[in-house]
Amino acid sequence: MNGFIIAVGSFVPSLTDDAINVSKKIGAVKVNKDGTACKVPDAIVYIKKVKDKGALGRKKKMARC
């Protein structure tokens, strides 16, 4: 859910403000990581970071697996 909000807010400029508002309504997402080193980014911070970079609407050209 958090990843989808980040993707929509970052890659669909017309929905960026809506994604930020939805993220505010949801609040902090808590994930049971079971001792792994996984990180759960804050959607609002991540979207604003992409916006500040001027990269709204640009998709990454390479996927890292």
C-alpha positions in Angstrom: 0.0 0.0 0.0 2.7 2.4 0.9 4.7 1.6 -2.2 1.7 2.2 -4.4 1.1 5.6 -2.9 4.7 6.5 -3.4 4.6 5.3 -7.1 1.4 7.2 -7.9 2.6 10.3 -6.2 6.0 10.2 -7.9 5.1 9.1 -11.4 1.6 10.7 -12.0 2.0 14.4 -11.6 -1.8 15.1 -11.6 -2.2 12.8 -8.6 0.7 13.9 -6.5 -1.3 16.1 -4.2 -4.0 13.4 -3.8 -1.3 10.9 -2.9 0.1 13.2 -0.3 -3.4 13.8 1.2 -4.1 10.0 1.3 -0.7 9.4 3.0 -1.6 11.9 5.7 -4.9 10.2 6.3 -3.2 6.7 6.5 -0.5 8.0 8.8 2.7 6.1 9.6 2.8 2.6 8.2 4.1 -0.1 10.6 5.6 -3.3 9.2 6.6 -6.4 11.1 10.1 -6.9 9.6 11.0 -10.0 11.7 14.6 -8.9 12.3 15.4 -8.1 8.6 17.1 -4.9 7.5 14.2 -3.8 5.4 13.2 -0.1 5.5 9.7 1.4 5.1 10.0 4.9 3.6 7.6 7.6 4.7 5.4 8.3 1.6 5.1 12.1 2.1 8.9 12.6 2.6 9.7 10.4 -0.4 7.2 12.1 -2.7 8.5 15.6 -1.7 12.0 14.4 -2.3 11.2 13.4 -5.8 9.3 16.7 -6.3 12.2 18.8 -5.0 14.5 16.9 -7.4 12.3 17.9 -10.3 11.8 14.3 -11.2 7.9 14.1 -11.0 6.6 12.0 -13.8 9.9 10.4 -14.7 10.3 6.7 -14.4 13.5 5.0 -13.6 15.2 3.6 -16.7 16.7 0.6 -14.9 15.4 -1.8 -12.3 17.7 -3.1 -9.7 17.0 -6.6 -8.5 
